[in-house]
Each structure stands twice: as structure tokens, then as C-alpha cells.
Amino acid sequence: MQPIDHRNATFQDLQAKVTGNRLTVLDALRRYGASTTRQLADAMGWEVLSVRPRLTELFQLGFVRCLDREGHEGTYEALSGAEARQEHARRQEAAFGTETQEELSLG
């Protein structure tokens, strides 16, 4: 998601996007704890190429954070509802700040 997407979206808008396979992956990450994509896929009995895009989407939406990255693989952790709400507020604030900076440089 781009900063403008976070600026314009409410937290409820983002929650509405966490359905289907995204929700299944998020629930699994909450159940199994911090995991790499491969570890989570193995625990779920899914192919890694089915899990990886969902984790990326959840990360972009602000429901998952990357704890560390080693090479091409990161370890991901699900955020609690309160943490996801705080992350959304932080991203919204950053998006408004970015826009303000852009307006100042144009004006």
C-alpha cells in the first residue's frame, strides 16, 4: 500500500481486507507464533507460494511485522488488534506528514 492509501483508509477498511486466505494465514501466524514463511507453510500444510503472498499483503496492510530478515527470508509476527490499530495510525500520520512536506516544497 502507498502512503496515500493509508491516509485515505480507515482501520475498518483495512480489517475488511483481511478475509479468506489472508485471514487463515493471519490466524495461523497468531496460533504458531513468529515464523518464517516456510515454517508457517509447513505448519499449515500449505505450499510456501500460497503463504508468501498473503504474508506480504498482511505486512502491507499493517497486520504483520517482520522481526528480522536473513537473506531472502524474514521472520514474521502477527500484530494484536491494538498493535495493528496503532500501526495504522502511525502510517496515517506519516502519510499526512509526507503530503504536508510535498505541499510545502511545491508552494
N, C-alpha and C positions, 0 to 999 in steps of 0.2 A: 504494500500500500504506500502511496505517496503521502507526503505531509498534508496536502490539501484534502485527501481522503479522510485522514484522522480529524482534521479541522471540521469537516462537514458532517461527520458521523457521530451519532450518539452511542453511548455504550450499549444500549439496547439494539441498535442497528448492527453492531459487531456481534453481539450474542446471537442474533438471528441468523448469522452466517455459520455458526457452529452447529451444524446438523449432519446427519448421515455419517459418512466415513470420518469426517473431521471430529465429530462428537465421539465416535467409537475410539479413535486414536487418542483423543484428549482423556477420555475415561481410562483407557489402558495406561497411559503415562501416569495418571494420578494413582492408579492401582499398583503399578510395578515400581514407581519411583523413577528417579533420574536414570536415563538410559541413552545409549546411542541409538541411532535409527535401526541398526542391525539387531541390537539387543531387544529393542521393543518389537520389531517384526518377528523375531524368533519367539518371544514370549506370547505374542498374539497368534502365532501360526499363520502369519501373512507374509507375502513377498515384500522384500525391502523396497522395491519400486512402487508398491502400493502405499507404504507408510511414509516414505520420504517426502512426497509432495504435500501430504496432509500436515506433516510437522512444519514444513516451510510455510504453509498457509496459516497455521496456528501461530507461528512465530510472527509473521507479518501482521496478523490481527491483534497480537499482543496477549495471547493466552498461554504462551510458552516462552521460556527464556533459554538461551544457550549458556550453560555453565562454563564450558571450556571447549576449545577446539584443538584437535590434534590432527594435522594433515587435512584430509578432506572430510573428516568425521568429527561431529561435535557431540557433546553430552547435553541432553535437553531435560528440562524440568517443567512440569505444569505449574502455572500460577494459580493461586487460590482466586476465588471470585473477587475478593477485596484487592488483591495484588493486581489482577487484570484491570480492575476499575482505576486503580492508581496509575498504572502504566498508560491507560488510555488518556487520563487527564494530563499526564506528563507529555505525551505525544501531541495532544491538542494544544497545550501551552507552547510547545516547541514550534508547532505549525503556525500558530498565530504570531509568535516571535519572528519566525522566518519571513512571514508576509510583511510584518512591520518593517523589518530591515530592508526588504526589497523595495517597499514603498518609499522609505527614506532615501534610498540610493537613487530612485527614479525622480524624486521630487526635487 
